[in-house]
Amino acid sequence: MSYVFVVDTDLHPLNPVHPGRARILLSSGKAAVLKRSPFTIVLKTSVEQPTLAPLRLKLDPGSNTTGVALVSDQSGQVVFAADLSHRGHAIKDALQSRRGVRRSRRNRQTRYRKPRFRNRRRPKGWLPPSLQSRISNITSLVHRLQKLCPVSSISMELVKFDLQQMENPEMCGAEYQQGTLAGYELREYLLDKWHRTCAYCGRSNVPLQIEHMQPKAKGGTERASNLTLSCGPCNQKKGTQDIAVFLKKKPELLARLVAQAKAPLKDATAVNATRWALFERLKPFGLPIECGSGGLTKFNRTKRGLAKTHWLDAACVGRSTPESIHAEGIVPLCIKASGHGNRQMCGTDKHGFPIRHRQRQKMHHGYQTGDLVRAVVPEPLKTAGTHVGRVQARATGSFDITTKPGTRVAGVGYQYCRPIQRCDGYSYTKGVPYAGA
């Protein structure tokens, strides 16, 4: 199981402990629960001059999910692991919906204000809100973990694919050409670009080979735009034919493959657009930052025989990765960014007309929507029983609780609720324990 974070009476971070040790501290009354997610206990006695074992925080930023791992450089033990799911697509959809409503409203020639995009200047380093949210999610988690455990350094995957190295391998030395890392950058790029399937027959879960769309015998280059993936039979059948000759009876497939070969990876583009911004946002933490590439991460993971997951990829980021990674029994924490709601004061229908008004007050009877609560309702009432879940607060005092299985309990009085963890814009669930490759 994942280790448990420990802080002293002054909320200073201490070394994480084994769950069994944390259970003993809680049962003996020497500690109390401080946070449920990630699980943290606070000691009731002070610790004078504690001996701290430094941990390395490793990040594998992604467009949809970012892998996070806390690893000890000395022992290779994974102390904490998490998969952080972003909400960039939801933000983009919300902004597009708002833009459509505003445009349709202005086109009706009403008295509403005119568009003001022409007199606004974007600050230096501006990023779209959908990309900025990814950076904010990662930095907020780093800030939180820094307060819960002794983090001494950070390793992050700065680039998903080293595109410059693929174009000119000599720029990074002969190690990429002749060493054990040869081809990892290019191979991982092609696997993501062609969805790990044969470009010609669409077969998956078979050994795939790198294939030249325009053969080298006819002037084809080694550029990534001229490479694709194919299974052994298709590669042998194509031989030295040009792709236009090989697929002359399949014009639709030919047009799709040519377009896909020239198109960049959308997810990789989103990561590349935020890589340096994330790097600059991590500098104020005052920790040394090590950078690596996606090809190096896959090389480290394959060499150590680990499975393909986001948090295990994070554990293998950078050249400082220990020779042996101990991750058996680790239960990753699945963190999903849900946001704090919106500032929209009035909802609208598809025509832009108001349909509901939002209350200005968020807190009701000491609770706000999204808080994790435990409600113990006595027997005579209709909702009798013990309910644990997220609460939907109302001014009337009659709350709705969404429990873990997804069921909804309506009409629970606020006086029966006790807070477990306040809403922080994220939802937490436990992942699948890692049993080894």
ChimeraX attribute file (.defattr): number of C-alpha atoms within 10 A of each C-alpha:
attribute: neighborCount
match mode: 1-to-1
recipient: residues
	/A:1	16
	/A:2	22
	/A:3	22
	/A:4	22
	/A:5	26
	/A:6	24
	/A:7	23
	/A:8	19
	/A:9	13
	/A:10	12
	/A:11	15
	/A:12	16
	/A:13	21
	/A:14	21
	/A:15	21
	/A:16	23
	/A:17	16
	/A:18	14
	/A:19	15
	/A:20	11
	/A:21	12
	/A:22	22
	/A:23	14
	/A:24	12
	/A:25	17
	/A:26	15
	/A:27	10
	/A:28	10
	/A:29	10
	/A:30	14
	/A:31	21
	/A:32	17
	/A:33	14
	/A:34	18
	/A:35	14
	/A:36	12
	/A:37	15
	/A:38	19
	/A:39	16
	/A:40	19
	/A:41	26
	/A:42	23
	/A:43	21
	/A:44	15
	/A:45	11
	/A:46	13
	/A:47	14
	/A:48	7
	/A:49	6
	/A:50	11
	/A:51	9
	/A:52	13
	/A:53	15
	/A:54	16
	/A:55	23
	/A:56	24
	/A:57	27
	/A:58	30
	/A:59	28
	/A:60	28
	/A:61	27
	/A:62	22
	/A:63	21
	/A:64	15
	/A:65	20
	/A:66	22
	/A:67	25
	/A:68	28
	/A:69	27
	/A:70	24
	/A:71	27
	/A:72	20
	/A:73	18
	/A:74	10
	/A:75	12
	/A:76	18
	/A:77	19
	/A:78	24
	/A:79	24
	/A:80	25
	/A:81	27
	/A:82	26
	/A:83	23
	/A:84	26
	/A:85	22
	/A:86	27
	/A:87	20
	/A:88	19
	/A:89	13
	/A:90	12
	/A:91	17
	/A:92	15
	/A:93	12
	/A:94	13
	/A:95	14
	/A:96	12
	/A:97	12
	/A:98	13
	/A:99	12
	/A:100	15
	/A:101	17
	/A:102	16
	/A:103	13
	/A:104	13
	/A:105	17
	/A:106	15
	/A:107	9
	/A:108	9
	/A:109	10
	/A:110	9
	/A:111	8
	/A:112	11
	/A:113	10
	/A:114	11
	/A:115	10
	/A:116	7
	/A:117	7
	/A:118	6
	/A:119	6
	/A:120	7
	/A:121	8
	/A:122	7
	/A:123	7
	/A:124	6
	/A:125	7
	/A:126	11
	/A:127	15
	/A:128	11
	/A:129	13
	/A:130	20
	/A:131	22
	/A:132	15
	/A:133	18
	/A:134	26
	/A:135	21
	/A:136	14
	/A:137	19
	/A:138	22
	/A:139	16
	/A:140	11
	/A:141	13
	/A:142	19
	/A:143	12
	/A:144	12
	/A:145	18
	/A:146	16
	/A:147	15
	/A:148	23
	/A:149	23
	/A:150	19
	/A:151	22
	/A:152	15
	/A:153	16
	/A:154	23
	/A:155	25
	/A:156	26
	/A:157	27
	/A:158	24
	/A:159	22
	/A:160	24
	/A:161	22
	/A:162	19
	/A:163	15
	/A:164	10
	/A:165	16
	/A:166	19
	/A:167	13
	/A:168	11
	/A:169	17
	/A:170	12
	/A:171	11
	/A:172	11
	/A:173	11
	/A:174	11
	/A:175	12
	/A:176	18
	/A:177	14
	/A:178	10
	/A:179	9
	/A:180	10
	/A:181	15
	/A:182	16
	/A:183	16
	/A:184	20
	/A:185	23
	/A:186	20
	/A:187	19
	/A:188	17
	/A:189	22
	/A:190	20
	/A:191	16
	/A:192	13
	/A:193	20
	/A:194	18
	/A:195	13
	/A:196	19
	/A:197	21
	/A:198	24
	/A:199	21
	/A:200	19
	/A:201	12
	/A:202	12
	/A:203	14
	/A:204	14
	/A:205	9
	/A:206	12
	/A:207	13
	/A:208	19
	/A:209	15
	/A:210	17
	/A:211	21
	/A:212	25
	/A:213	23
	/A:214	18
	/A:215	19
	/A:216	13
	/A:217	10
	/A:218	10
	/A:219	7
	/A:220	14
	/A:221	15
	/A:222	14
	/A:223	13
	/A:224	17
	/A:225	17
	/A:226	17
	/A:227	20
	/A:228	24
	/A:229	25
	/A:230	27
	/A:231	22
	/A:232	15
	/A:233	10
	/A:234	16
	/A:235	18
	/A:236	11
	/A:237	10
	/A:238	19
	/A:239	13
	/A:240	16
	/A:241	16
	/A:242	18
	/A:243	17
	/A:244	15
	/A:245	11
	/A:246	16
	/A:247	16
	/A:248	12
	/A:249	10
	/A:250	11
	/A:251	11
	/A:252	10
	/A:253	15
	/A:254	19
	/A:255	12
	/A:256	11
	/A:257	18
	/A:258	15
	/A:259	12
	/A:260	15
	/A:261	18
	/A:262	11
	/A:263	11
	/A:264	12
	/A:265	16
	/A:266	11
	/A:267	15
	/A:268	17
	/A:269	14
	/A:270	16
	/A:271	22
	/A:272	18
	/A:273	14
	/A:274	22
	/A:275	20
	/A:276	14
	/A:277	16
	/A:278	20
	/A:279	17
	/A:280	10
	/A:281	14
	/A:282	20
	/A:283	12
	/A:284	8
	/A:285	14
	/A:286	10
	/A:287	14
	/A:288	12
	/A:289	17
	/A:290	17
	/A:291	17
	/A:292	21
	/A:293	19
	/A:294	23
	/A:295	24
	/A:296	21
	/A:297	25
	/A:298	20
	/A:299	19
	/A:300	22
	/A:301	22
	/A:302	13
	/A:303	12
	/A:304	15
	/A:305	13
	/A:306	20
	/A:307	15
	/A:308	12
	/A:309	13
	/A:310	22
	/A:311	26
	/A:312	26
	/A:313	25
	/A:314	29
	/A:315	35
	/A:316	33
	/A:317	31
	/A:318	23
	/A:319	14
	/A:320	13
	/A:321	21
	/A:322	19
	/A:323	12
	/A:324	13
	/A:325	21
	/A:326	17
	/A:327	23
	/A:328	15
	/A:329	14
	/A:330	22
	/A:331	19
	/A:332	24
	/A:333	22
	/A:334	20
	/A:335	22
	/A:336	18
	/A:337	18
	/A:338	16
	/A:339	16
	/A:340	12
	/A:341	9
	/A:342	6
	/A:343	8
	/A:344	9
	/A:345	11
	/A:346	12
	/A:347	12
	/A:348	14
	/A:349	10
	/A:350	10
	/A:351	10
	/A:352	15
	/A:353	12
	/A:354	12
	/A:355	9
	/A:356	11
	/A:357	11
	/A:358	11
	/A:359	10
	/A:360	8
	/A:361	9
	/A:362	13
	/A:363	12
	/A:364	16
	/A:365	12
	/A:366	9
	/A:367	24
	/A:368	18
	/A:369	20
	/A:370	24
	/A:371	21
	/A:372	25
	/A:373	22
	/A:374	20
	/A:375	23
	/A:376	18
	/A:377	18
	/A:378	12
	/A:379	9
	/A:380	7
	/A:381	10
	/A:382	11
	/A:383	17
	/A:384	13
	/A:385	11
	/A:386	12
	/A:387	20
	/A:388	18
	/A:389	22
	/A:390	25
	/A:391	28
	/A:392	18
	/A:393	24
	/A:394	19
	/A:395	13
	/A:396	10
	/A:397	15
	/A:398	14
	/A:399	20
	/A:400	20
	/A:401	27
	/A:402	19
	/A:403	17
	/A:404	12
	/A:405	7
	/A:406	9
	/A:407	10
	/A:408	15
	/A:409	15
	/A:410	15
	/A:411	14
	/A:412	23
	/A:413	17
	/A:414	20
	/A:415	12
	/A:416	13
	/A:417	21
	/A:418	15
	/A:419	15
	/A:420	17
	/A:421	16
	/A:422	15
	/A:423	18
	/A:424	12
	/A:425	14
	/A:426	18
	/A:427	17
	/A:428	15
	/A:429	11
	/A:430	13
	/A:431	15
	/A:432	11
	/A:433	14
	/A:434	17
	/A:435	11
	/A:436	12
	/A:437	9
